[in-house]
Amino acid sequence: MKYTAHQHCRVVSSLTPQSVNAGAATGTTGVDCKGYREALVILHVGAATGSIASAILQESSDNAVADPYAAVTDNAAVTQEFTAVDSTNDVTVFVGRVDLTRVERYLRVLYDVDTNAVIFGVLFCLCDPVDHPATQVETVAFDHLP
């Protein structure tokens, strides 16, 4: 059976778009990826008068209850992170792909805003559910069919 996009993916906000000031490294809300095989991690950046020095993908088996979040690395032990953001590459969307069969159940992004403020948000698009159809966090606003 063929499923439509909203039945094949679930979109979850991990950080509501906002102006983030410089400060200590902070993690977004953890996202439960159970039941999905793949995810897109979306860093949507608005105007930046400062810089995001780092935005690192992290994993935990229990949303940091007993297992603290740690950086996700690839086969070569390279940390999975977004390119640093400043006023030269702001107002854009950065996307990372994650094979959920190779990471722990919960994911988040640890970000560090270096100087001044940066407007951004983080979304996870969980794809290829084990059981179809996917359940949306919010009600589908519209469903345009031919």
Buried (B, 14 or more C-beta within 10 A) or exposed (E): EEEEEBBBBBBBBBBEBEBBEBEEEEBBBBBEBEBBBBBBBBBBBBEBEBBBBBBBBBBBEEBBEEBEBBBBEEEEEEEBBBEBBBEEEBEEEBEBEBEBEEBBBBBBBBBBBBEBBBBBBBBBBBBBBEEEBBEBEEEEEEEEEE
